[in-house]
Amino acid sequence: MVAAPAMAEEAANEANELEKVSVWATEVTASSVHMDEQAMTTRQADHISDLLRTVPGVDVGGAHSLNQRITIRSMDDKDLRISIDGANQNTYMYHHMGNLQINADILESVDIQVGNNSVINGGLGGVVKFRTKSARDLLMPGDSFGVLGKGTYSTNAYESASLTGFGTLGDSADYLAYYNYLDRDNFEVGGGVIEDANGNEMPGTDGEVKGLEGELNNALVKLGWDLTSRQRLTLGFESYKDEGDYSYRPDMGLATDIAIANGINAPLTYPTEFTRDTWTLNYDATLGNTTLESTLFYNDSELERDETGLTQSTLPFIAATAGEVYGQAENTGLNLLARTWLDAGIKQELVYGAEVIRYDTRYQAQYVNGTVDESSEDAQSNAVFVEDRVHLGERVVVTPGVRYNQYKIDSVVVDDTYDDVTGAFAVDYQVMDSLKLRASTTQLFKGPEIGEVFVGAGLFDTPNPDIKAESGNNHELAADFASGDLGVDRFSAGVTVFRTNIDNYIYDNTAAGKDNVGDMHIEGYESYVGFEQGNLNVLLTYANANSDLDAFDQYAALDGARIDREQGDSISVEVDYFIAPLDLNLHWDMVNVNDLHNAVDLDGAGVDRSKEGYTVHNVSVMWLPRQVEGLTITAGVDNLFDEFYASQSSRTGETFHPVFGSLYLQDFEPGRNIKATVAYQF
């Protein structure tokens, strides 16, 4: 999965030139697949899905800019640990939008742990760590200052421009200042026709998905100080602002938006503004045989929407809700992670640390009729952990670990403190230099979340003081093989088989509100095969995950239900080829997702829960003309064959609402999109 592949020996000079001018790239690493050094510049990513959808076990649902929703093994972002530069990003703002909004262009790296396999990380389903760009990784050797300008135009339907300045201040300090502006229009679906549940063109549509038009402004400032040769302090501030006339339910397709707007005589779009400001202070040190990584952070997310247009509704109870709605979610915390290497006859890597995360939410609705609703909730998560990676000889490593979890919550649903001690154990066996086996088991813990912010921050929730924390375990078996002796420069293959059990699974939308509904079981596998030969790199992946709820007696109707974000078996292929004489890097990727049959699921559609499969191809080419140092020209086509589809990790299916009637929930993805990017660095 290499967008800037390794060169053959005779093309080494060309490779060095490529590396020099393509520093504005995003590296993606994942535990479910072996990835060598990669640069994703050729993808011209404007959405997180452009970076992550080919990672086995990972998907990104949501076509709307407010609905970037990462899933791992069908578990959505509420069950994951997601951070940007160490700052926790889990904010359950609104069930019609994702938990994460981030500009893909700003990312330097994405580190994904598919599944929870260590006491170091909390959560149920895995970890996604985003790191933004920094000056010291962009500056060329010998340079003290640099500027990069970049512009992108696409036919379906956005354009963007960014400017970045970076450099050093004396011998020990450096800085980076980045600003990006993106102007987004309503995109057109594949085939240019928006269909209803019966495959007929929807009346009053022209192929464009209304409710997407808006603007994104993103700024990043970073200041770094090398306190000594082994200690570094970094202060960062990122501002993200997404505003436009957006649909009321960003996760639902245009068919639903039109049906609801027409059914209650309400506007199709509403002035909406989402902002996220994040402050981080990172301290990294190497002290003898110990390294320390620490982050102090403050993350403030705010969502505002002008709903005064609802006054025109013909339904009195809808018109009474017209007004200005505001929600705020704050995350404040501290993460400490230390590693100590010991060698007193037995080699050990001791990993230990602590984390504190506080969640504060606030809701306010000022109605046109003069009334006001207000609410707030808070929670705090504390943990300490230690694990020891012990080498037993040259080929066997065992890793025991233990974690103490404490979770305090003050909400309408419950006001309580939960705590638990969880453990993990893994064995790695290096069968031979080219083959490694791994077995692991990890206990899980997650307390009930505070209420969804934008629908009242608990104001309209039902108390449930007996609700239990989720617990369980994740078991995995994995094998990885890599060799340069099979007729190609490098051949690699691997497979991970897993089973995740989540006891006392919490479902937000029972008839009684938020409650434990049973024990959820998720099982499946991720696999990959790849090879490198000269300037050619190929990667094939296959992933499968099936979920099943063993429901408690009072929720027997949900027995056998799957997680709503589950998707069919998925295959991805990536091919990269570098033509050294022409300075061209060629890329093609394909994702194929199988159908899912109609079955009971949690939060899914009420009439037809089947999910249609799809196949999407993307191609691109990056040219780095050696005659103009610092110039990069990239062009490509997303959804090459103009597929009409919705990601199965997005809202899908057909349902019936007692007020709005029949609703087709497909969150349509963009059709064919031709795009080009010009970047120049000096």
C-alpha positions as CSV (number, residue, x, y, z in Angstrom):
1,M,0.0,0.0,0.0
2,V,2.7,2.4,-1.1
3,A,1.8,5.6,-3.1
4,A,5.5,6.5,-3.4
5,P,7.0,3.0,-3.8
6,A,10.6,2.0,-3.3
7,M,12.8,2.3,-6.4
8,A,14.9,-0.4,-8.0
9,E,18.6,0.1,-7.3
10,E,19.3,1.7,-10.6
11,A,16.6,4.3,-9.9
12,A,17.9,5.3,-6.5
13,N,18.6,8.9,-7.5
14,E,15.1,9.3,-8.8
15,A,13.7,8.0,-5.5
16,N,15.7,10.5,-3.6
17,E,14.3,13.3,-5.7
18,L,10.8,12.0,-5.1
19,E,11.2,11.8,-1.4
20,K,12.6,15.4,-1.3
21,V,9.6,17.0,-3.0
22,S,6.7,14.9,-1.7
23,V,7.1,15.6,1.9
24,W,3.4,16.9,2.2
25,A,2.0,13.4,2.6
26,T,0.1,11.3,5.1
27,E,1.5,8.0,6.4
28,V,-1.0,5.4,7.4
29,T,-0.1,2.4,9.6
30,A,-2.5,-0.3,10.8
31,S,-2.2,-3.4,12.9
32,S,-4.4,-5.4,10.5
33,V,-2.1,-5.1,7.5
34,H,1.6,-4.8,6.8
35,M,2.4,-1.4,5.3
36,D,5.8,-0.2,4.3
37,E,6.7,3.4,4.0
38,Q,3.8,5.1,2.2
39,A,2.8,8.5,1.0
40,M,-0.9,9.1,0.2
41,T,-0.4,12.4,-1.8
42,T,-1.7,10.9,-5.0
43,R,-5.1,10.4,-3.4
44,Q,-5.7,14.2,-2.9
45,A,-7.7,13.3,0.2
46,D,-10.4,15.7,1.2
47,H,-12.3,13.3,3.4
48,I,-11.0,10.7,5.9
49,S,-12.5,8.0,3.8
50,D,-9.9,8.7,1.1
51,L,-7.2,7.6,3.4
52,L,-8.8,4.7,5.4
53,R,-11.3,2.8,3.4
54,T,-8.7,0.3,2.0
55,V,-7.5,-0.6,5.5
56,P,-8.9,-4.1,6.3
57,G,-11.4,-4.0,9.2
58,V,-11.8,-0.2,8.9
59,D,-14.4,1.9,7.1
60,V,-15.6,5.5,7.1
61,G,-19.2,6.2,6.7
62,G,-20.9,9.4,6.0
63,A,-20.9,11.5,2.8
64,H,-21.7,14.8,4.5
65,S,-18.8,16.9,5.8
66,L,-20.4,16.8,9.3
67,N,-20.6,13.0,9.2
68,Q,-17.1,11.5,9.0
69,R,-17.9,8.3,11.0
70,I,-15.0,5.9,11.5
71,T,-15.9,2.2,12.2
72,I,-13.6,-0.6,13.2
73,R,-15.0,-4.2,12.9
74,S,-18.5,-2.6,12.7
75,M,-18.1,-0.7,15.9
76,D,-18.5,3.1,15.4
77,D,-16.5,5.9,16.8
78,K,-18.3,6.0,20.2
79,D,-16.6,2.6,20.9
80,L,-13.2,3.7,19.7
81,R,-10.4,5.8,21.2
82,I,-9.7,8.7,18.7
83,S,-7.1,11.4,19.3
84,I,-5.5,14.3,17.4
85,D,-2.0,15.0,18.6
86,G,-2.8,13.2,21.8
87,A,-6.1,15.2,22.4
88,N,-9.1,13.0,22.9
89,Q,-11.9,13.6,20.3
90,N,-14.8,11.4,21.6
91,T,-17.7,13.8,21.8
92,Y,-21.2,12.4,21.3
93,M,-22.5,15.6,19.8
94,Y,-25.4,14.4,17.6
95,H,-26.6,11.0,16.4
96,H,-27.1,12.4,12.9
97,M,-23.4,13.2,12.6
98,G,-20.0,11.5,13.3
99,N,-17.9,11.8,16.4
100,L,-14.9,13.2,14.4
101,Q,-14.5,16.2,12.1
102,I,-11.0,16.6,10.7
103,N,-9.4,17.9,7.5
104,A,-7.5,15.1,5.9
105,D,-5.0,17.4,4.3
106,I,-3.5,18.5,7.6
107,L,-2.5,15.0,8.7
108,E,1.0,13.8,8.8
109,S,0.2,10.3,10.0
110,V,-2.7,8.0,11.0
111,D,-1.9,5.1,13.4
112,I,-4.7,2.5,13.6
113,Q,-5.0,-0.3,16.1
114,V,-7.7,-2.6,14.8
115,G,-9.3,-4.1,17.9
116,N,-8.3,-3.5,21.5
117,N,-5.2,-5.6,22.1
118,S,-3.4,-3.9,25.0
119,V,-4.1,-2.3,28.4
120,I,-2.4,0.8,27.1
121,N,-5.6,1.8,25.3
122,G,-9.2,2.0,26.6
123,G,-12.3,1.6,24.5
124,L,-13.9,-1.5,23.0
125,G,-13.0,-1.6,19.4
126,G,-9.7,-0.1,18.7
127,V,-7.6,3.1,18.5
128,V,-7.1,5.8,15.8
129,K,-4.3,8.3,16.5
130,F,-4.1,11.2,14.1
131,R,-0.9,13.4,14.1
132,T,-0.9,16.7,12.3
133,K,2.1,18.0,10.4
134,S,5.1,19.7,12.0
135,A,7.9,21.9,10.8
136,R,10.8,19.7,11.6
137,D,9.4,16.9,9.4
138,L,8.9,19.3,6.5
139,L,12.2,21.2,6.5
140,M,14.8,19.9,4.1
141,P,18.4,19.4,5.5
142,G,20.2,22.7,5.7
143,D,17.0,24.8,5.2
144,S,15.7,27.2,7.9
145,F,12.5,28.3,6.2
146,G,10.0,26.9,3.8
147,V,6.6,27.8,2.3
148,L,4.2,25.5,0.6
149,G,1.2,26.7,-1.5
150,K,-1.4,24.2,-2.7
151,G,-4.6,24.4,-4.7
152,T,-7.2,21.7,-5.6
153,Y,-10.1,21.8,-8.1
154,S,-12.6,19.0,-8.5
155,T,-15.6,18.6,-10.8
156,N,-17.9,17.1,-8.1
157,A,-17.9,19.5,-6.4
158,Y,-15.3,21.5,-4.3
159,E,-12.2,23.6,-4.6
160,S,-9.6,24.3,-1.9
161,A,-6.4,26.2,-1.3
162,S,-3.9,26.1,1.5
163,L,-0.7,28.0,2.5
164,T,1.8,26.8,5.0
165,G,4.9,28.5,6.4
166,F,7.5,26.7,8.5
167,G,11.0,27.2,9.8
168,T,13.4,27.4,12.6
169,L,13.9,30.1,15.3
170,G,17.5,29.9,16.3
171,D,19.1,26.6,17.0
172,S,16.4,25.0,19.2
173,A,12.9,26.3,18.2
174,D,10.7,25.7,15.1
175,Y,7.3,26.8,14.0
176,L,4.5,25.9,11.5
177,A,1.5,28.0,10.5
178,Y,-1.1,26.4,8.2
179,Y,-4.4,27.7,6.8
180,N,-6.7,25.8,4.5
181,Y,-10.0,27.0,2.8
182,L,-12.4,24.6,1.2
183,D,-15.5,25.7,-0.7
184,R,-18.0,22.8,-1.1
185,D,-21.0,22.6,-3.4
186,N,-23.7,20.0,-3.6
187,F,-22.2,16.9,-5.3
188,E,-23.9,14.7,-7.9
189,V,-24.5,11.0,-7.2
190,G,-23.3,8.2,-9.5
191,G,-25.3,8.0,-12.7
192,G,-26.7,11.4,-12.1
193,V,-30.1,10.1,-10.9
194,I,-31.3,9.9,-7.3
195,E,-33.4,6.9,-6.9
196,D,-36.0,5.9,-4.4
197,A,-36.4,2.5,-2.7
198,N,-38.0,1.1,-5.8
199,G,-35.2,2.2,-8.1
200,N,-37.3,5.0,-9.7
201,E,-36.0,8.6,-10.0
202,M,-37.2,10.8,-7.2
203,P,-39.6,13.6,-8.2
204,G,-38.1,17.0,-7.9
205,T,-34.4,15.9,-7.9
206,D,-31.8,16.5,-10.5
207,G,-29.0,14.2,-9.4
208,E,-27.5,16.6,-6.9
209,V,-27.7,15.9,-3.1
210,K,-29.0,19.1,-1.6
211,G,-27.8,20.2,1.9
212,L,-24.1,19.9,1.4
213,E,-23.1,23.3,0.3
214,G,-20.7,25.0,2.7
215,E,-17.3,26.2,3.6
216,L,-14.5,24.8,5.7
217,N,-11.8,26.9,7.3
218,N,-9.0,25.1,9.1
219,A,-5.9,26.6,10.8
220,L,-3.0,25.1,12.6
221,V,-0.2,26.7,14.6
222,K,2.6,24.8,16.2
223,L,5.6,26.0,18.1
224,G,8.4,23.5,19.1
225,W,11.3,23.8,21.4
226,D,14.2,21.4,21.8
227,L,14.9,22.0,25.5
228,T,17.9,19.7,25.2
229,S,19.0,17.2,22.6
230,R,16.7,14.6,24.4
231,Q,13.8,16.8,25.5
232,R,11.2,18.5,23.3
233,L,8.2,20.7,24.1
234,T,5.5,21.4,21.5
235,L,2.5,23.8,21.8
236,G,-0.2,23.4,19.2
237,F,-3.5,25.1,18.4
238,E,-5.9,24.0,15.8
239,S,-9.1,25.7,14.7
240,Y,-11.7,23.9,12.6
241,K,-14.8,25.6,11.3
242,D,-17.5,24.1,9.0
243,E,-20.5,26.2,8.1
244,G,-23.2,26.1,5.5
245,D,-26.9,25.6,4.8
246,Y,-27.0,22.0,5.7
247,S,-29.6,19.3,6.0
248,Y,-31.3,18.7,9.3
249,R,-30.1,15.1,9.4
250,P,-26.6,15.0,7.8
251,D,-26.4,11.2,8.0
252,M,-29.6,10.6,6.0
253,G,-30.0,10.8,2.2
254,L,-31.8,13.3,0.2
255,A,-34.8,11.1,-0.2
256,T,-35.4,11.3,3.5
257,D,-34.7,15.0,3.7
258,I,-37.3,15.7,1.0
259,A,-39.9,13.4,2.5
260,I,-39.6,15.0,5.9
261,A,-39.5,18.6,4.6
262,N,-42.5,18.1,2.4
263,G,-44.4,16.1,5.0
264,I,-44.3,18.9,7.7
265,N,-43.9,21.9,5.4
266,A,-40.4,22.7,6.7
267,P,-37.2,24.0,5.1
268,L,-34.9,21.5,3.4
269,T,-31.7,23.1,4.8
270,Y,-30.8,25.1,7.9
271,P,-27.9,27.5,8.6
272,T,-25.4,25.4,10.6
273,E,-22.0,26.0,12.1
274,F,-19.7,23.5,13.7
275,T,-16.4,24.6,15.3
276,R,-13.7,22.7,17.1
277,D,-10.7,24.4,18.8
278,T,-8.0,22.2,20.2
279,W,-5.0,23.2,22.4
280,T,-2.2,20.6,23.0
281,L,1.0,20.8,25.0
282,N,3.3,17.8,24.3
283,Y,6.4,16.9,26.2
284,D,8.7,14.2,24.8
285,A,11.9,13.0,26.5
286,T,14.5,10.3,26.4
287,L,16.1,10.0,29.8
288,G,18.6,7.2,29.9
289,N,16.8,3.9,29.1
290,T,13.4,5.5,29.5
291,T,11.3,7.5,27.0
292,L,8.3,9.7,28.0
293,E,5.4,11.0,26.0
294,S,2.9,13.3,27.7
295,T,0.0,15.4,26.4
296,L,-2.0,18.0,28.2
297,F,-5.0,19.0,26.1
298,Y,-8.2,21.0,25.8
299,N,-10.7,20.3,23.1
300,D,-13.9,22.4,22.6
301,S,-16.5,21.4,20.0
302,E,-19.6,23.5,19.4
303,L,-22.6,23.0,17.1
304,E,-25.1,25.7,16.4
305,R,-28.2,25.6,14.1
306,D,-30.8,28.2,13.2
307,E,-34.1,26.3,13.3
308,T,-36.4,29.3,13.2
309,G,-37.6,28.1,9.8
310,L,-39.7,25.5,11.5
311,T,-42.2,28.2,12.4
312,Q,-43.7,27.6,8.9
313,S,-44.6,24.0,9.7
314,T,-48.2,23.1,9.5
315,L,-47.8,20.8,12.5
316,P,-48.1,22.8,15.7
317,F,-45.8,20.6,17.8
318,I,-43.1,21.0,15.2
319,A,-43.6,24.8,14.9
320,A,-43.3,25.0,18.7
321,T,-39.7,23.8,18.5
322,A,-38.5,26.5,16.2
323,G,-35.6,28.5,17.5
324,E,-31.8,28.6,17.9
325,V,-30.1,25.4,19.1
326,Y,-26.6,25.2,20.6
327,G,-24.5,22.3,21.9
328,Q,-21.1,22.3,23.4
329,A,-18.8,19.4,24.3
330,E,-15.5,19.9,26.1
331,N,-12.7,17.3,26.6
332,T,-9.9,18.2,29.0
333,G,-7.2,15.8,30.0
334,L,-3.7,14.5,30.5
335,N,-2.0,11.4,29.0
336,L,1.3,10.0,30.3
337,L,3.1,7.1,28.5
338,A,6.6,5.9,29.5
339,R,8.8,3.1,28.2
340,T,11.7,1.6,30.0
341,W,14.1,-0.9,28.5
342,L,15.7,-3.4,30.9
343,D,18.3,-6.1,30.3
344,A,19.3,-7.9,33.5
345,G,19.7,-11.3,31.9
346,I,16.2,-11.1,30.4
347,K,15.3,-8.3,27.9
348,Q,12.2,-6.4,28.9
349,E,10.3,-3.4,27.6
350,L,8.2,-2.0,30.4
351,V,5.3,0.3,29.3
352,Y,3.4,2.2,31.9
353,G,1.3,5.4,32.3
354,A,-1.9,7.1,33.2
355,E,-4.7,9.1,31.7
356,V,-7.3,11.5,32.9
357,I,-10.1,12.7,30.6
358,R,-13.0,15.0,31.7
359,Y,-16.1,15.4,29.6
360,D,-18.4,18.4,30.0
361,T,-21.4,19.1,27.8
362,R,-23.9,21.9,27.6
363,Y,-27.2,22.4,25.7
364,Q,-29.3,25.4,25.1
365,A,-32.4,25.9,22.9
366,Q,-33.9,29.4,22.7
367,Y,-37.3,29.0,21.1
368,V,-39.1,31.6,19.1
369,N,-42.1,31.4,21.5
370,G,-39.8,32.8,24.2
371,T,-39.1,29.6,26.2
372,V,-35.6,28.2,26.9
373,D,-34.3,24.7,27.5
374,E,-31.0,24.2,29.1
375,S,-29.0,21.2,30.4
376,S,-25.5,20.1,31.2
377,E,-23.8,16.8,32.1
378,D,-20.3,15.7,32.9
379,A,-18.1,12.6,33.3
380,Q,-14.5,11.7,34.1
381,S,-12.4,8.8,33.1
382,N,-9.2,7.9,35.0
383,A,-6.8,5.0,34.4
384,V,-3.4,3.7,35.3
385,F,-1.7,0.8,33.4
386,V,1.4,-1.2,33.1
387,E,2.5,-3.9,30.7
388,D,5.8,-5.8,30.4
389,R,7.1,-7.1,27.1
390,V,9.4,-9.9,28.1
391,H,11.8,-11.7,25.7
392,L,12.1,-15.4,26.5
393,G,15.1,-16.3,24.3
394,E,15.4,-15.0,20.8
395,R,12.1,-16.1,19.4
396,V,9.4,-15.8,22.1
397,V,8.0,-12.6,23.7
398,V,5.2,-12.6,26.3
399,T,3.4,-9.5,27.2
400,P,1.3,-9.4,30.4
401,G,-0.5,-6.2,31.3
402,V,-3.0,-4.8,33.9
403,R,-5.1,-1.6,33.9
404,Y,-7.2,0.0,36.5
405,N,-10.2,1.9,35.1
406,Q,-12.4,4.4,37.0
407,Y,-15.3,6.2,35.4
408,K,-17.5,8.8,37.2
409,I,-20.6,10.1,35.5
410,D,-23.2,12.7,36.5
411,S,-26.0,12.5,34.0
412,V,-29.8,12.2,33.9
413,V,-29.6,8.5,33.1
414,V,-27.2,7.7,35.9
415,D,-25.1,9.4,38.6
416,D,-22.5,6.8,39.7
417,T,-18.9,5.7,39.7
418,Y,-17.8,2.5,37.9
419,D,-14.4,0.9,38.3
420,D,-12.7,-2.3,37.1
421,V,-9.3,-4.0,36.8
422,T,-8.7,-5.4,33.3
423,G,-5.9,-7.5,32.1
424,A,-4.2,-8.5,28.9
425,F,-1.8,-11.2,27.8
426,A,-0.1,-11.8,24.5
427,V,2.5,-14.3,23.1
428,D,4.6,-13.6,20.0
429,Y,6.5,-16.4,18.4
430,Q,9.1,-15.8,15.7
431,V,8.9,-19.2,14.0
432,M,11.6,-18.1,11.5
433,D,12.9,-14.8,10.3
434,S,10.1,-14.5,7.8
435,L,7.2,-15.9,9.9
436,K,5.7,-14.5,13.1
437,L,2.7,-15.8,15.1
438,R,0.8,-14.0,17.8
439,A,-2.0,-14.8,20.2
440,S,-3.6,-12.3,22.5
441,T,-6.5,-11.7,24.8
442,T,-7.6,-8.4,26.3
443,Q,-10.4,-7.6,28.8
444,L,-12.6,-4.7,28.0
445,F,-14.4,-2.0,30.0
446,K,-16.5,1.0,29.1
447,G,-18.9,3.0,31.3
448,P,-22.2,4.4,30.0
449,E,-21.8,7.6,28.1
450,I,-23.3,11.0,29.0
451,G,-26.3,12.0,26.9
452,E,-26.2,13.1,23.3
453,V,-25.4,16.8,23.4
454,F,-27.4,18.4,20.5
455,V,-30.8,16.8,21.5
456,G,-30.7,18.0,25.1
457,A,-27.5,16.8,26.8
458,G,-29.7,14.4,28.8
459,L,-32.6,16.8,29.3
460,F,-35.1,14.4,27.7
461,D,-33.4,11.1,28.8
462,T,-35.0,8.6,31.1
463,P,-33.2,7.8,34.4
464,N,-31.8,4.3,34.7
465,P,-29.7,4.1,37.9
466,D,-29.3,0.3,37.5
467,I,-27.5,0.5,34.1
468,K,-24.2,-1.4,34.1
469,A,-20.9,-0.7,32.5
470,E,-19.9,-2.7,29.4
471,S,-17.2,-5.3,29.9
472,G,-16.0,-8.3,27.9
473,N,-12.9,-9.5,26.1
474,N,-11.1,-9.5,22.7
475,H,-9.3,-12.6,21.5
476,E,-7.0,-12.7,18.5
477,L,-4.8,-15.0,16.6
478,A,-2.5,-13.6,13.9
479,A,0.2,-14.6,11.5
480,D,2.5,-12.4,9.4
481,F,4.9,-13.6,6.7
482,A,7.4,-11.5,4.8
483,S,10.3,-12.6,2.6
484,G,12.5,-11.4,-0.2
485,D,13.4,-14.9,-1.4
486,L,10.2,-15.8,-3.4
487,G,11.1,-14.4,-6.8
488,V,10.2,-10.8,-6.0
489,D,11.9,-8.1,-4.1
490,R,9.4,-8.6,-1.2
491,F,6.4,-10.8,-0.6
492,S,4.2,-10.4,2.4
493,A,1.0,-12.0,3.7
494,G,-0.9,-12.1,6.9
495,V,-4.2,-12.9,8.6
496,T,-5.8,-12.0,11.9
497,V,-8.7,-13.9,13.3
498,F,-10.7,-12.3,16.2
499,R,-13.7,-12.7,18.5
500,T,-14.9,-9.8,20.6
501,N,-17.4,-10.3,23.4
502,I,-19.1,-7.2,24.9
503,D,-21.2,-8.1,28.0
504,N,-24.1,-5.8,29.0
505,Y,-24.1,-4.1,25.6
506,I,-25.7,-0.7,25.9
507,Y,-28.3,0.4,23.4
508,D,-29.5,4.0,23.5
509,N,-32.9,3.6,21.9
510,T,-34.9,1.0,23.8
511,A,-38.5,1.8,24.7
512,A,-37.2,2.6,28.2
513,G,-34.3,4.7,26.9
514,K,-30.6,3.8,27.4
515,D,-30.2,0.3,28.8
516,N,-28.2,-2.9,28.8
517,V,-29.9,-5.2,26.2
518,G,-27.7,-8.3,26.1
519,D,-24.2,-9.6,25.2
520,M,-22.8,-8.7,21.8
521,H,-20.5,-11.0,19.9
522,I,-18.4,-9.9,16.9
523,E,-16.1,-12.3,15.1
524,G,-14.3,-12.3,11.8
525,Y,-10.9,-11.8,10.3
526,E,-8.6,-9.5,8.3
527,S,-6.1,-10.7,5.7
528,Y,-3.7,-9.3,3.2
529,V,-1.3,-10.4,0.4
530,G,1.2,-8.0,-1.1
531,F,4.4,-7.9,-3.2
532,E,7.0,-5.4,-4.4
533,Q,9.0,-5.9,-7.5
534,G,11.1,-3.0,-8.8
535,N,8.9,0.0,-9.1
536,L,5.7,-2.0,-8.8
537,N,3.8,-2.5,-5.5
538,V,0.6,-4.5,-5.1
539,L,-1.6,-5.1,-2.1
540,L,-4.8,-7.2,-1.8
541,T,-6.9,-7.3,1.4
542,Y,-10.0,-9.1,2.5
543,A,-12.0,-8.4,5.7
544,N,-15.0,-10.0,7.4
545,A,-16.9,-9.1,10.6
546,N,-20.2,-10.6,11.8
547,S,-22.0,-9.4,14.9
548,D,-24.8,-11.1,16.9
549,L,-26.6,-10.0,20.0
550,D,-27.5,-12.6,22.7
551,A,-30.4,-10.5,24.1
552,F,-31.7,-10.5,27.6
553,D,-35.2,-11.8,28.2
554,Q,-36.9,-8.4,28.4
555,Y,-35.3,-7.6,25.0
556,A,-36.0,-10.9,23.2
557,A,-37.2,-9.0,20.1
558,L,-33.6,-7.9,19.6
559,D,-32.1,-11.4,19.9
560,G,-29.7,-12.1,17.0
561,A,-29.5,-8.4,16.1
562,R,-26.4,-7.2,14.4
563,I,-24.6,-3.8,14.8
564,D,-26.2,-1.3,12.4
565,R,-22.8,-0.2,11.0
566,E,-21.9,-3.8,10.0
567,Q,-20.9,-4.2,6.4
568,G,-20.6,-7.1,4.0
569,D,-17.3,-8.9,3.3
570,S,-14.9,-6.3,1.8
571,I,-12.1,-6.7,-0.7
572,S,-9.6,-4.0,-1.6
573,V,-6.8,-3.9,-4.1
574,E,-4.0,-1.2,-4.5
575,V,-1.5,-1.0,-7.3
576,D,1.3,1.6,-7.4
577,Y,3.9,2.0,-10.1
578,F,6.7,4.5,-10.5
579,I,7.9,5.4,-14.0
580,A,11.3,6.9,-13.1
581,P,12.2,8.4,-16.6
582,L,9.0,10.4,-16.6
583,D,8.9,11.2,-12.8
584,L,5.4,9.8,-12.7
585,N,3.8,7.8,-9.8
586,L,0.7,5.9,-10.9
587,H,-1.9,4.7,-8.5
588,W,-5.1,2.6,-8.7
589,D,-7.3,1.3,-5.9
590,M,-10.5,-0.7,-5.8
591,V,-12.9,-1.5,-3.0
592,N,-15.6,-4.1,-3.3
593,V,-18.2,-4.7,-0.6
594,N,-20.7,-7.6,-0.7
595,D,-24.4,-7.3,-0.1
596,L,-25.9,-7.8,3.4
597,H,-29.3,-9.6,3.7
598,N,-32.3,-8.1,5.5
599,A,-31.9,-8.9,9.2
600,V,-32.6,-7.4,12.6
601,D,-30.1,-4.8,13.6
602,L,-29.7,-2.1,16.3
603,D,-30.7,1.4,15.1
604,G,-31.3,0.2,11.6
605,A,-34.2,0.8,9.2
606,G,-37.6,-0.5,10.3
607,V,-38.9,-2.0,7.0
608,D,-35.9,-3.1,4.9
609,R,-32.5,-3.5,6.5
610,S,-30.7,-5.1,3.5
611,K,-27.6,-3.3,2.2
612,E,-26.6,-3.2,-1.4
613,G,-23.0,-4.1,-2.3
614,Y,-20.9,-1.8,-4.5
615,T,-17.5,-1.6,-6.3
616,V,-15.6,1.7,-6.5
617,H,-12.4,2.4,-8.5
618,N,-10.1,5.3,-8.0
619,V,-7.1,6.2,-10.2
620,S,-4.5,9.0,-9.9
621,V,-1.1,10.1,-11.1
622,M,1.5,12.3,-9.5
623,W,4.2,14.1,-11.5
624,L,7.2,15.6,-9.9
625,P,9.1,17.4,-12.8
626,R,12.7,17.5,-11.9
627,Q,13.1,20.6,-14.1
628,V,11.1,22.6,-11.5
629,E,12.2,21.7,-8.0
630,G,9.4,21.9,-5.5
631,L,6.6,21.5,-8.0
632,T,4.1,18.6,-7.6
633,I,1.1,18.1,-10.0
634,T,-1.4,15.5,-9.1
635,A,-4.5,14.5,-11.0
636,G,-7.0,11.7,-10.5
637,V,-10.5,10.3,-10.8
638,D,-12.5,9.1,-7.8
639,N,-15.4,6.7,-8.5
640,L,-14.1,6.1,-12.0
641,F,-17.1,4.2,-13.2
642,D,-19.7,6.5,-11.6
643,E,-21.1,4.0,-9.2
644,F,-24.4,4.9,-7.5
645,Y,-23.9,3.7,-3.9
646,A,-24.0,4.3,-0.2
647,S,-21.3,3.1,2.2
648,Q,-22.7,0.3,4.4
649,S,-21.2,2.0,7.4
650,S,-23.5,5.0,6.6
651,R,-27.2,5.2,7.2
652,T,-29.0,2.8,4.8
653,G,-32.3,1.0,4.3
654,E,-36.0,1.8,4.2
655,T,-38.1,2.6,7.2
656,F,-41.6,4.0,8.2
657,H,-42.1,6.9,10.5
658,P,-45.6,7.6,12.0
659,V,-45.3,11.3,11.2
660,F,-43.2,11.4,8.0
661,G,-44.3,8.2,6.4
662,S,-42.1,6.0,4.3
663,L,-38.4,7.1,4.3
664,Y,-35.5,5.9,2.2
665,L,-32.4,6.4,4.3
666,Q,-29.6,5.9,1.8
667,D,-26.7,8.4,2.5
668,F,-25.6,8.7,-1.1
669,E,-21.9,9.0,-1.9
670,P,-20.4,11.2,-4.7
671,G,-20.4,10.0,-8.3
672,R,-17.4,10.4,-10.6
673,N,-15.1,13.2,-9.5
674,I,-12.2,14.4,-11.5
675,K,-9.7,16.4,-9.5
676,A,-6.3,18.0,-9.8
677,T,-3.9,19.5,-7.3
678,V,-0.9,21.8,-7.9
679,A,1.6,22.3,-5.0
680,Y,4.8,24.3,-4.9
681,Q,7.3,24.3,-2.1
682,F,10.2,26.6,-1.7
